Amino acid sequence: MTSGASLELTLRCPIAWRDRAALPLNPVLVMSVLADMEAAAAMPESGEDALSRIIPRLDLGLQLLAGLWAEKHDLLPCEDVQVSLEGASWKSEQPPCPGAEGYVWLTPSRQLPLPLILPARVLSADDGLTCVVWQFTSDVEQDWFSRTLFRYHRRDIQTRKREG
């Protein structure tokens, strides 16, 4: 990980590396659906009858999809993960080869029905420590991830204030 003034967060969450060939879902589609769910949840309920009818259906569909997906794939192991705007690092029993391109599957919250699927390139994998740099293909993906990481960072600060 690079040092500096970048936003960085330590999470204990499920994470895995997947090669590009092993990707069963379109990560842009998944991130778009999660962004839509987030936007819909932030909207006031009054006067939004159509939206209030769609949200439960969307939730149900995603839960069913997540259930089918989980049946066919291994559950991701929980690890301590350093996540920043530039990339991530975590301990891995089977680290990928440096220079490999693929996706990091990250579940920062149990409330998400599917893991975040983030495009990345492996910088190093020394002594089981995998370090990756994000390779977002659009400003929309980068912006969505930045806002998401900032939100988790704020929640972490609030939690630490309450606890200590």
C-alpha positions in Angstrom: 0.0 0.0 0.0 1.2 3.5 -0.6 1.6 5.9 2.3 0.3 9.4 2.3 -2.9 11.3 3.0 -5.1 8.8 1.2 -8.3 7.4 2.8 -7.5 4.0 4.3 -9.6 1.6 6.3 -9.0 -1.7 8.0 -11.9 -4.2 7.8 -12.4 -7.7 9.0 -14.5 -9.1 6.2 -14.8 -11.9 3.5 -12.3 -11.3 0.6 -10.9 -13.4 -2.3 -9.0 -13.0 -5.5 -10.5 -14.3 -8.7 -8.9 -14.4 -12.1 -10.7 -12.6 -14.9 -11.7 -16.0 -16.5 -13.5 -17.1 -13.3 -15.9 -14.1 -13.2 -19.5 -15.3 -13.3 -21.1 -11.8 -13.0 -20.5 -8.4 -14.7 -18.9 -6.2 -12.0 -20.2 -3.0 -13.5 -23.8 -4.4 -13.4 -23.4 -5.5 -9.8 -22.0 -2.0 -8.8 -24.8 -0.3 -10.7 -27.5 -2.4 -8.9 -25.9 -1.7 -5.5 -25.7 2.0 -6.3 -29.4 2.0 -7.3 -30.3 0.2 -4.1 -28.3 2.8 -2.1 -30.0 5.7 -3.9 -33.5 4.2 -3.4 -32.9 3.6 0.3 -31.9 7.3 0.8 -35.1 8.6 -0.8 -38.0 9.7 1.4 -40.9 7.3 1.6 -43.7 9.9 1.3 -45.0 10.3 -2.3 -42.8 7.4 -3.6 -45.4 4.7 -3.8 -44.0 3.1 -7.0 -40.5 3.0 -5.5 -41.7 1.5 -2.2 -43.3 -1.3 -4.2 -40.2 -2.0 -6.3 -37.6 -2.1 -3.4 -39.0 -5.2 -1.7 -39.1 -7.0 -5.1 -35.6 -6.0 -5.8 -34.4 -7.1 -2.4 -36.1 -10.5 -2.8 -34.7 -11.0 -6.3 -31.2 -10.2 -5.1 -31.5 -12.5 -2.1 -32.6 -15.3 -4.3 -29.8 -14.6 -6.7 -27.3 -14.5 -3.8 -28.7 -17.8 -2.5 -28.2 -19.5 -5.9 -24.8 -18.0 -6.2 -23.7 -19.2 -2.7 -24.8 -22.7 -3.5 -22.4 -22.9 -6.5 -19.4 -21.0 -5.0 -17.2 -21.3 -2.0 -17.9 -18.9 0.8 -15.2 -16.2 1.0 -12.8 -16.4 4.0 -12.7 -13.6 6.5 -9.4 -11.7 6.7 -8.1 -8.4 8.0 -8.1 -6.2 4.9 -6.4 -2.8 4.4 -8.6 -0.9 1.9 -7.7 2.4 0.3 -8.8 4.5 -2.7 -5.7 3.1 -4.5 -5.9 -0.6 -3.7 -6.0 -3.2 -0.9 -3.8 -5.7 0.9 -4.6 -8.9 2.9 -3.1 -12.2 3.9 -3.9 -15.0 1.6 -3.1 -18.8 1.8 -2.8 -19.0 -2.0 -1.7 -15.6 -3.2 -2.0 -14.8 -6.9 1.0 -14.1 -9.1 2.4 -10.5 -9.2 1.2 -8.7 -12.3 -2.0 -10.9 -12.6 -5.2 -9.0 -13.5 -8.5 -10.0 -12.1 -11.1 -9.1 -9.5 -11.1 -8.7 -5.7 -14.4 -10.0 -4.2 -14.9 -8.0 -1.0 -17.9 -8.0 1.3 -17.5 -5.0 3.7 -21.0 -5.4 5.1 -23.2 -8.4 5.9 -26.1 -6.3 4.6 -24.9 -6.6 1.0 -26.5 -9.5 -0.8 -23.4 -10.0 -3.0 -19.7 -9.1 -2.7 -18.3 -6.0 -4.3 -16.4 -7.2 -7.4 -13.6 -4.7 -7.9 -11.1 -4.9 -10.9 -7.5 -5.0 -9.8 -3.9 -5.9 -10.7 -1.6 -7.7 -8.2 1.4 -5.6 -7.2 3.0 -8.1 -4.9 2.3 -11.4 -3.1 5.2 -11.7 -0.7 5.0 -14.1 2.3 1.3 -14.5 1.7 0.5 -10.8 1.8 -1.4 -9.9 -1.4 -1.3 -6.2 -2.4 -3.4 -5.0 -5.3 -4.1 -1.8 -7.1 -7.6 -1.0 -8.3 -8.1 -0.8 -12.1 -11.5 1.0 -12.5 -12.5 1.5 -16.1 -14.7 4.5 -15.7 -15.0 7.6 -13.5 -18.5 6.3 -12.4 -16.9 3.2 -10.9 -14.1 5.2 -9.2 -16.6 7.8 -7.8 -19.0 5.1 -6.5 -16.1 3.2 -4.8 -14.7 6.5 -3.3 -18.1 7.4 -1.8 -18.6 3.8 -0.5 -15.2 3.7 1.1 -15.7 7.2 2.7 -19.1 6.0 4.1 -17.5 2.9 5.7 -14.7 5.1 7.0 -17.2 7.5 8.7 -19.1 4.6 10.2 -15.8 3.2 11.6 -15.0 6.5 13.2 -18.5 6.8 14.7 -18.3 3.2 16.1 -14.9 3.9 17.7 -16.2 7.1 19.3 -19.2 5.2 20.8 -17.0 2.4 22.1 -14.2 4.6 23.6 
